[in-house]
Amino acid sequence: MKKLLLFILMGSTTLAFSQVLKTENFNALTVGNIGTDVAGTNAGQGGWFTANTAGGTNGGNANFQVVVEGGDYGNVFQFTGSDAATGTKFMWQDGFPATWATRTTGNNIIEVEFDYFTGPTTASFNSFRVYIYSAEATPRVLAGIGVTKNAVVSSVPFANVVNGFGHWTSTPGTGTYSFGLGPNATTPIALAVNTWVRLGFSFNVTTGHIRWKGPGFDATFTGNDTFPVTTAGVAPGEIDFLSAPGTGNTVASVSKFDNYLVKASNADTLLSVENQNLVSTEISVYPNPTKDSFVINTNDLGLVNSISITDINGRVVKNLTLDGVSGSTNVDISDLNSGMYLITVKTDNGVGTSKIIKN
């Protein structure tokens, strides 16, 4: 089954639009190696480049794989980290400055979202991340998000810890720093093993502000006197998947990515929540609440290509591929438990969000 590109958190029953710049669900790629070399020289499948820095004994192209996940996900990107304390790995596509230049005037927030599979328990210290790099001669990390397989926070070990990344001035100097995204310094956001979640982050090119969102967190960095913003006005140049080896690491670990989406907007639409440009009269969801099914009517908004349903914990519970259905679409949820569910609809003209309550 083909997949929808967007996970949502709770929203209204109206359709919100953002400008999609890039998408990748890996279904059109052939199972096997994505890249053609690990020097970042030649593009591989889908125009993706792959590269390794020195370190470890597993430095080949097999670290960047298209694999069959099955079920609602189909093909996904499987990323294997280093088996040593050195050996960072990167995957990216060229040409993003030209893509960014095509955005609508005023859409100066770049938003990146993806599905991430945490995988099983492991002794690895690998960290799997997605970064927005600047379009400067010496690129900086404008914003990013990552999951560390094992991390120690205030002397307590945690698995699958989520951190945000950005470039600002701190001690001992200016550079790339990480943010803990939990409620306090001793309580990180730690994801369950063997779980698909949707993560997102954004960078406001005008202000330099960063936002990170996912299950259990919604955090921002806007700078202050102690930690001033240093990247306001800096344009994005490249978006990379990367794996960092981790201090003291001796074990390779694996993570999976899917439903990669890059958007441009003039207000926050990250994971399709608040402050969006809404079109309240062009989509309807009914009956709501419902027992067994509901109908989505997109009216004049174009063909519906896919619908995704997630629970309030961010787990995808149903994906539907419609391949261009017009008018009203009936969605069966008789197999789901009672409760609130979050819906994403992708049409030819945009991506919209809603919610449904099942009795």
C-alpha positions in Angstrom: 0.0 0.0 0.0 1.3 3.4 -0.9 1.6 5.9 1.9 0.6 9.4 2.9 3.3 11.9 3.6 2.1 13.7 6.6 1.5 12.9 10.3 -0.7 15.4 12.3 -1.4 16.5 15.8 -4.8 17.7 16.9 -6.3 20.3 14.7 -9.7 21.7 13.6 -12.0 20.2 11.0 -10.8 22.6 8.3 -8.2 22.1 5.6 -4.8 23.8 5.9 -2.4 24.4 3.1 1.4 24.7 2.9 3.7 24.7 -0.1 5.3 21.3 -0.6 8.9 21.5 -1.9 10.1 17.9 -1.6 8.6 14.5 -0.8 10.0 11.0 -0.6 8.3 7.7 0.4 10.9 5.4 -1.2 8.2 3.4 -3.0 9.5 4.3 -6.4 13.1 3.2 -5.4 14.4 -0.4 -6.0 15.1 -2.5 -2.9 18.8 -2.5 -2.2 21.6 0.2 -2.1 20.4 3.8 -2.6 23.8 5.3 -3.4 26.4 4.5 -6.0 29.5 5.5 -3.9 30.2 6.7 -0.4 32.3 9.7 -1.5 29.2 11.9 -2.3 30.4 12.0 -6.0 27.7 10.4 -8.0 23.9 10.4 -7.5 22.2 7.1 -6.8 18.6 6.2 -6.8 16.2 9.1 -6.6 19.1 11.6 -7.0 20.3 10.8 -3.5 24.0 11.1 -2.7 25.7 9.1 0.0 29.0 9.7 1.9 30.9 8.4 4.9 33.7 10.0 6.9 36.5 7.7 8.0 35.8 5.3 10.9 34.5 1.9 11.7 34.6 -1.2 9.6 31.2 -0.9 8.0 31.7 2.0 5.6 30.1 0.7 2.5 26.9 1.6 0.5 25.0 -1.1 2.3 24.5 1.4 5.1 22.0 3.2 2.9 19.3 0.8 1.9 15.8 0.7 0.6 14.0 -2.2 2.4 10.5 -3.6 2.4 8.8 -2.6 5.7 5.4 -3.9 4.4 2.0 -3.1 5.6 1.1 0.6 5.4 4.7 1.7 4.8 5.8 -0.3 1.8 9.4 0.6 1.1 11.4 2.6 3.6 14.9 4.0 4.0 17.0 1.8 6.4 20.0 3.7 7.8 22.9 1.8 9.5 25.3 3.7 11.7 29.0 3.2 12.4 30.3 0.3 14.5 32.9 2.5 16.0 33.3 5.9 17.7 34.1 7.5 14.4 32.5 7.4 11.0 29.6 9.9 10.4 27.3 9.0 7.4 25.3 11.4 5.2 22.6 11.2 2.6 21.2 14.2 0.7 19.9 15.5 -2.7 21.5 18.4 -4.6 19.8 21.4 -5.9 17.8 22.6 -2.9 18.7 26.4 -3.3 17.0 26.3 -6.7 13.9 24.5 -5.2 13.8 27.0 -2.3 13.8 29.9 -4.8 10.6 28.6 -6.4 8.6 29.1 -3.1 5.8 31.6 -2.9 6.9 35.1 -1.8 6.6 35.3 2.0 6.9 31.6 2.6 10.1 32.0 4.6 9.7 29.1 7.1 11.2 25.8 6.0 9.5 22.8 7.6 10.8 19.2 7.6 8.8 16.2 8.7 9.4 12.4 8.5 8.3 9.1 10.0 11.0 7.4 12.2 11.2 3.8 13.4 13.1 3.5 16.7 14.0 -0.2 16.3 14.9 -2.8 19.0 17.0 -2.4 22.1 20.6 -2.0 21.3 24.0 -1.2 23.0 24.8 1.3 20.3 25.4 5.0 20.9 24.6 6.0 17.3 22.5 9.1 16.8 20.3 9.4 13.7 19.5 12.9 12.6 18.1 15.2 9.9 19.7 18.6 9.4 19.0 21.7 7.4 22.4 23.2 6.3 22.8 26.8 5.2 23.6 27.8 1.7 26.8 29.5 2.7 30.3 28.8 1.5 31.0 27.2 4.9 27.6 25.6 5.7 26.1 25.8 9.2 23.5 23.6 10.8 20.5 25.9 10.8 18.2 23.4 12.5 17.8 19.7 13.0 16.3 16.9 15.0 17.8 13.5 16.0 17.3 10.4 18.1 20.2 8.9 20.1 20.0 5.2 20.6 21.4 5.4 24.1 22.1 8.6 26.1 22.9 9.4 29.7 21.0 12.4 31.1 21.9 13.5 34.7 23.6 10.1 35.3 20.5 8.2 34.2 20.6 6.1 31.0 17.7 6.5 28.5 17.0 4.8 25.1 15.9 6.7 22.0 16.4 10.2 23.3 15.2 13.0 21.0 17.2 16.2 20.7 16.9 19.4 18.7 19.9 21.0 17.0 20.7 24.5 15.8 23.5 27.1 15.4 23.9 29.7 18.1 26.3 31.4 20.4 26.9 29.6 23.7 29.8 28.5 25.9 32.5 27.8 24.7 31.7 29.5 21.5 29.5 29.8 18.4 28.6 26.5 16.7 26.1 23.7 16.5 24.5 22.8 19.8 21.8 20.4 20.9 18.6 21.1 22.9 16.9 18.6 25.3 13.3 18.7 24.4 11.8 17.3 27.6 10.0 19.3 30.3 13.2 19.8 32.3 16.9 19.2 32.2 16.7 15.7 33.8 13.7 14.4 31.9 14.4 13.8 28.2 11.9 12.8 25.5 12.6 9.1 25.2 10.8 7.1 22.5 9.6 3.5 22.9 11.5 0.7 21.0 10.1 -0.8 17.8 7.7 2.2 17.3 6.9 4.4 14.3 6.6 8.1 15.2 6.4 11.3 13.2 9.0 14.0 14.0 9.3 17.5 12.6 11.3 20.7 12.9 11.3 24.1 11.2 13.6 27.1 10.6 12.4 30.6 10.1 14.7 32.2 7.6 13.6 35.7 8.5 14.0 35.5 12.3 16.3 32.5 12.8 13.8 30.8 15.1 13.6 27.0 15.4 10.7 24.8 16.3 10.7 21.0 17.1 7.6 18.8 17.4 6.7 15.2 17.9 5.0 12.9 20.4 5.0 14.5 23.8 7.0 17.7 22.8 6.6 21.1 21.1 9.6 23.3 21.7 11.0 26.5 20.2 14.3 28.4 20.3 14.0 32.2 19.7 17.2 33.3 21.3 17.9 35.5 24.3 20.7 37.6 25.8 22.6 34.5 26.9 22.0 32.5 23.7 21.5 35.0 20.9 20.1 33.9 17.5 23.0 34.1 14.9 21.3 32.7 11.7 18.5 35.2 11.0 18.4 35.9 7.3 20.5 32.8 6.3 19.0 30.7 3.5 18.8 26.9 3.5 21.1 25.1 1.1 20.8 21.4 1.8 18.9 18.9 3.9 20.7 15.8 5.1 19.9 12.5 6.8 23.0 11.6 8.9 24.2 9.2 11.5 26.6 10.3 14.2 28.7 7.4 15.8 28.6 8.5 19.4 31.5 8.7 22.0 32.7 5.3 23.0 30.5 3.5 20.5 31.5 0.0 19.4 28.2 -1.3 18.0 26.3 -0.4 14.8 22.6 0.2 15.0 19.8 0.6 12.5 17.0 3.1 12.1 14.3 3.5 9.5 12.8 6.6 7.9 9.8 7.2 5.7 7.4 9.8 4.4 9.9 12.6 4.2 8.3 16.0 3.5 9.8 19.5 3.1 7.4 22.5 3.0 7.6 26.3 2.8 5.1 28.4 4.7 4.5 31.9 6.0 3.2 30.7 9.4 3.7 27.6 11.5 2.2 24.5 9.9 4.7 22.0 11.4 2.9 18.7 11.8 -0.2 20.6 10.7 -1.2 22.4 13.8 -1.8 26.0 14.8 -1.4 29.3 13.0 -2.3 28.0 9.6 -4.0 29.5 6.6 -7.3 27.7 6.7 -10.1 27.2 4.1 -13.1 26.4 6.3 -15.7 26.0 3.6 -14.0 23.6 1.2 -13.8 20.4 3.2 -16.2 18.6 5.6 -15.9 15.5 7.7 -19.1 13.8 8.9 -20.7 12.3 10.9 -18.5 13.3 13.8 -18.6 11.6 16.3 -19.1 8.4 14.4 -19.3 4.7 15.2 -18.0 2.8 12.1 -17.2 5.2 9.3 -17.0 8.8 8.2 -17.1 10.7 4.9 -14.5 13.3 3.8 -15.8 15.8 1.2 -13.2 18.0 -0.4 -15.6 19.8 -2.7 -13.6 21.8 -5.2 -10.1 21.2 -3.7 -9.1 18.6 -6.3 -8.5 14.9 -6.2 -7.8 13.1 -3.0 -4.7 11.0 -3.3 -4.3 9.6 0.2 -5.7 9.7 3.7 -3.8 8.9 7.0 -5.2 8.3 10.5 -3.2 8.4 13.6 -4.0 8.1 17.3 -3.3 10.9 19.8 0.0 9.3 20.7 1.3 9.8 17.1 1.0 6.2 16.0 -0.2 5.7 12.4 -3.2 3.3 12.6 -4.5 3.4 9.0 -3.2 4.6 5.6 -5.4 4.8 2.5 -4.2 5.3 -1.0 -6.9 6.6 -3.3 -4.9 7.7 -6.4 -7.1 10.6 -7.4 -10.6 10.3 -6.0 -12.9 13.3 -6.4 -15.9 14.4 -4.3 -16.8 12.4 -1.2 -14.7 9.6 0.2 -16.0 7.1 2.8 -13.5 5.9 5.4 -14.1 2.7 7.4 -12.8 2.8 11.0 -14.9 -0.1 12.4 -11.6 -1.8 13.2 -10.4 1.0 15.5 -10.9 1.4 19.2 -13.1 4.2 20.6 -11.4 7.5 21.0 -10.1 10.5 19.1 -8.2 10.1 15.9 -6.2 12.6 13.8 -6.6 12.7 10.0 -4.4 14.0 7.2 -5.8 14.4 3.7 -3.5 14.9 0.6 -5.2 16.4 -2.5 -3.8 17.7 -5.7 -4.0 21.2 -4.3 -2.6 20.7 -0.8 -2.4 18.9 2.5 -5.2 19.2 5.1 -5.9 18.0 8.6 -8.9 17.1 10.7 -10.0 15.0 13.6 -12.6 12.4 14.2 -14.1 10.9 17.4 -15.2 7.3 17.3 -17.8 6.2 19.8 
